[in-house]
Amino acid sequence: MATSIDGAMLRDIIMDHYQYPRNKHPLVEDPQYKSKHMASDSCIDDITVQAKFKDGTIEDVAFDGVACAISTSATDIMSDLVKDKTIEEAQKIIDNYMAMIDEKEYDEDLLDEAVAFQNVGRQANRIKCATIGWNALQALIDEEKKEENNG
């Protein structure tokens, strides 16, 4: 279940995505993008996640705002993982990530660098940090599915 990557390597992954986030930039003013603002009451986290859906696929994901190292890196890695995936594939990735955070069984291969957060479930005060961006994307996916069903 848990990967055998050592703790230093996991920290390096987190710090790399915190210091050099690939998907954090000013949000675009484009009606094709859906946005979800999330803020934490227990941390500095105050981010907006933006996603562009097209033909059942997540074409782009980005975020902006202020966030701690865990939130920034978790959201950045999530953005990388779900880009160019179908909504169903992205849902499977999210479900496995949440199972990992909840210390349940998960498919490590689906999570790639997100396995860096495998021990977060043992630190209750960090769970919200590690899931805030993922929860924002889940809300955007739920909204997109609802629109598809009503459209």
Salt bridges, closest charged atoms under 4 A:
ASP16 OD2 - ARG22 NH2 2.50
ASP41 OD1 - LYS128 NZ 3.49
ASP46 OD1 - HIS37 NE2 2.41
GLU59 OE1 - LYS52 NZ 3.18
ASP60 OD1 - LYS83 NZ 3.71
ASP76 OD2 - HIS17 ND1 2.64
GLU103 OE2 - ARG122 NE 3.45
GLU113 OE1 - HIS17 NE2 2.59
GLU144 OE1 - LYS34 NZ 3.17
GLU147 OE1 - LYS34 NZ 2.92
